[in-house]
Amino acid sequence: MDATELAAFLHSRRDRLRPADVGLTAGPRRRVPGLRREEVAFLANASIDYYIELERGRGVQPSAQMLLALARALRLTGDERDHLFHLAGHPAPPAREPSRATDPSLLALLERLDGTPARIMTDLHQPLAQNRLAAELLGELDPVGEPGYASSTVYRWFTDPSARTVYPAEDHGRHAQSFVADLRAVAAKRALAGDDAEAEKMVADLLDRSEEFTRLWQARDVEVRRFDRKRFAHPAIGVIELECHHLFTQDGSQRLLWLAPVAGTDAARRLATLAA
């Protein structure tokens, strides 16, 4: 452990942040442009004395859990987080890059779902694969796909008006709220695992681009999408109501969405017409 360099690095990362960057109020009589030590301690859920000892290079040995908390509090990038771990004498945590490889178990299920629309997505709703009926109802996937979070249906919902045309206009408000509540749950889960760079950038981008997203994000509603009923507007079969089921991989990084007809409606007949 290099206590002196660790202290200097923490100090330098603290100096570059402003209270507004981390959701704090600057307050009066502020003598330093960056965060105060007590503010970093508060954000990392550490005692003030403990953090002061770290910045003084007194040889305090932080745990891996504390390092992750400090990385989140100081808004470190992936490379900066790894450097922090190395300075503290810990191996860097394994990087979890956004997986663009479709989970084989979900893909095997998708291939057996011929009579109902089905799509595989990442936890950030980036489409990875879908069957023919999903393409007919929801639209074709890009041949290669947009890099990063730009392909996310949540991101496109708030940045591309054409992404909403598949749903009746009177349902848009409910779907927007549901998308944001699900994204908040995913972002928190990723942050806890220390792999929140992509989700954090996506949220920051949406906060910058969409007033609607900002309003819903500030409401702090949280709800993982597991089941829902949705109405879809299609030019060939009209408005159809379907049950939306989600099946998650064990780590929650991918989900299989399949759409089933609602009992007592003519949805099955309409899907058969679409399939034909």
Salt bridges, closest charged atoms under 4 A:
ASP15 OD2 - HIS11 NE2 3.41
GLU39 OE1 - ARG30 NH2 2.58
GLU53 OE2 - ARG58 NH1 3.69
GLU55 OE2 - ARG14 NE 2.68
GLU55 OE1 - ARG37 NE 3.11
GLU80 OE2 - ARG13 NH1 2.84
GLU80 OE2 - ARG16 NH1 2.85
ASP82 OD1 - ARG81 NH2 3.41
ASP123 OD2 - ARG96 NH2 3.69
ASP123 OD1 - ARG190 NH2 2.80
ASP160 OD2 - ARG156 NH2 3.20
GLU170 OE2 - ARG231 NH2 2.92
ASP171 OD2 - ARG231 NE 3.04
ASP182 OD1 - HIS125 NE2 3.05
ASP182 OD1 - ARG255 NH2 3.10
ASP195 OD2 - ARG96 NH1 3.14
GLU198 OE1 - ARG190 NH1 3.57
GLU212 OE1 - ARG164 NH2 2.62
ASP228 OD1 - ARG174 NH1 3.05
GLU243 OE2 - ARG229 NH2 3.79
GLU243 OE1 - HIS245 NE2 3.27
ASP266 OD2 - ARG269 NH2 2.99
ASP266 OD2 - ARG270 NE 3.09
